[in-house]
């Protein structure tokens, strides 16, 4: 597949997440999909992906804005901003009702037209702070 085709496969993933369609995200990945940064309790493979995005969509009501997409060979890198609201339990944390905006970078490997691996870096500390889940700083 071309790098442009690989980009389109990955961009479809963000479109599906923004529409709240975790089940269809599973159709974009291989059965042997590897998540290098799993959520607590996340399964593996295609079922794990559906579980992951069901948790994210259900708990955080995310909306991703893709800022940059770079592709080379079988890798696609996406820099994004995510604006969401903590509407339900997520990763064992009860809903706060708070909103957040964070940035992140995802790296995907695409094989034979499907996403086969994923790595990411996100600003989790900022999200926790925006949701009021961090203790106040100690007095000097």
C-alpha positions, 0 to 999 in steps of 0.5 A: 500500500502507498503511504497515502493509503496508509494515511487514509486508513489511520485518519478513518480511525479518528473519524470513527472515534469522533462519531463514537463508533468503537465497533467499526474501529475494530474493522481497521486493525489486524486480528493480531493488533499490538497496543504498546501502551494499553489502558488498565484492563485492556485486552489484546488484538482486535477485541482489545481495540474495541474495548479500548475505544469503547472505554475512551468514547464512553468515559471521555466523550473525545473529539480529536482534531488532527493537526499533522500527519506524516507517513513513511514506509509502513508508519503513520504519525499523527499529532492531534488535539483532543477536547473531551468531557469526563462523562463516565468512569474511565480507568477506574476514575469516577466521572467528574463532568469536567472538560479537558483539552490535551495534545498527543502523538500517535504512531501506527504501523500499517500492514496489508491495509490494516493497522497492526501496531500503535504507540502513543504519547499523551499529556495525561498529567495536564488532563488530570489537572484540568479534571481536578484530579491532582492534589493542590501543590504544597505550600512553599 
